Amino acid sequence: SSGPGGQSLNKVSTKVTLRVVLVDLVDALPDYALQRLREQQAHRLTKTGELVLQCDEERSQARNQSRAFARLQTMVDAAAVVPNRSR
């Protein structure tokens, strides 16, 4: 292939995989928030209890890492919201 980048254009891996062991968050999050996080993100949990996030949307690994941490923060914020149980 000719032109800018040539054959080595797509050889750099910028994908980021963020693994968070939820047991390590016991001191950082209230019990209800940790339980809701487990329920809301069950499809992202491994058998060992790790929450796995992958991001490869950007061309920079640093930007992908920032996006992955931002997603984690959004998930934790959503889990920490106390549901309104008024009738």
RACOR-V49428 format. One record per residue. N is the residue number from 1. PSI is psi in radians with two decimals (NA if undefined). OMEGA is omega in radians with two decimals (* if undefined). Layout:
n->N psi->PSI omega->OMEGA
n->N psi->PSI omega->OMEGA
//
This chain:
n->1 psi->2.39 omega->-3.10
n->2 psi->2.99 omega->3.11
n->3 psi->-3.06 omega->-3.10
n->4 psi->2.28 omega->3.11
n->5 psi->-0.72 omega->3.11
n->6 psi->-2.51 omega->-3.06
n->7 psi->-0.40 omega->-3.07
n->8 psi->0.27 omega->-3.06
n->9 psi->-0.80 omega->-3.04
n->10 psi->0.44 omega->-3.08
n->11 psi->-0.22 omega->-3.12
n->12 psi->2.17 omega->-3.14
n->13 psi->2.18 omega->3.13
n->14 psi->0.04 omega->-3.12
n->15 psi->2.45 omega->3.12
n->16 psi->2.33 omega->3.03
n->17 psi->2.07 omega->-3.14
n->18 psi->2.16 omega->3.13
n->19 psi->2.15 omega->-3.13
n->20 psi->2.14 omega->3.08
n->21 psi->1.99 omega->-3.03
n->22 psi->-0.47 omega->3.11
n->23 psi->-0.54 omega->3.13
n->24 psi->-0.26 omega->-3.13
n->25 psi->0.07 omega->-3.08
n->26 psi->-0.70 omega->-3.13
n->27 psi->-0.35 omega->-3.06
n->28 psi->-0.44 omega->-3.07
n->29 psi->2.57 omega->3.02
n->30 psi->2.73 omega->-3.10
n->31 psi->-0.75 omega->-3.10
n->32 psi->-0.64 omega->-3.13
n->33 psi->-0.69 omega->3.11
n->34 psi->-0.72 omega->3.12
n->35 psi->-0.75 omega->3.11
n->36 psi->-0.64 omega->3.09
n->37 psi->-0.74 omega->3.08
n->38 psi->-0.75 omega->-3.12
n->39 psi->-0.79 omega->-3.08
n->40 psi->-0.53 omega->-3.07
n->41 psi->0.53 omega->-3.11
n->42 psi->-0.59 omega->-3.13
n->43 psi->-0.22 omega->3.12
n->44 psi->0.00 omega->-3.09
n->45 psi->2.45 omega->3.05
n->46 psi->3.01 omega->3.12
n->47 psi->-0.43 omega->-3.14
n->48 psi->0.03 omega->3.07
n->49 psi->0.37 omega->3.08
n->50 psi->2.40 omega->3.02
n->51 psi->2.14 omega->-3.05
n->52 psi->2.17 omega->3.08
n->53 psi->2.35 omega->3.08
n->54 psi->2.49 omega->3.12
n->55 psi->2.20 omega->3.08
n->56 psi->0.57 omega->-3.07
n->57 psi->-0.50 omega->-3.07
n->58 psi->2.88 omega->3.11
n->59 psi->-0.09 omega->-3.14
n->60 psi->2.34 omega->3.13
n->61 psi->-0.62 omega->3.13
n->62 psi->-0.73 omega->3.11
n->63 psi->-0.65 omega->3.08
n->64 psi->-0.66 omega->3.11
n->65 psi->-0.74 omega->3.10
n->66 psi->-0.74 omega->3.12
n->67 psi->-0.70 omega->-3.14
n->68 psi->-0.77 omega->3.11
n->69 psi->-0.63 omega->3.10
n->70 psi->-0.70 omega->3.08
n->71 psi->-0.75 omega->3.10
n->72 psi->-0.78 omega->3.13
n->73 psi->-0.71 omega->3.11
n->74 psi->-0.72 omega->3.12
n->75 psi->-0.76 omega->3.14
n->76 psi->-0.73 omega->3.11
n->77 psi->-0.74 omega->3.14
n->78 psi->-0.65 omega->-3.14
n->79 psi->-0.47 omega->-3.08
n->80 psi->-0.19 omega->3.13
n->81 psi->2.20 omega->3.13
n->82 psi->2.14 omega->-3.12
n->83 psi->2.46 omega->3.12
n->84 psi->2.04 omega->-3.07
n->85 psi->0.43 omega->3.13
n->86 psi->2.68 omega->-3.08
n->87 psi->NA omega->*
//
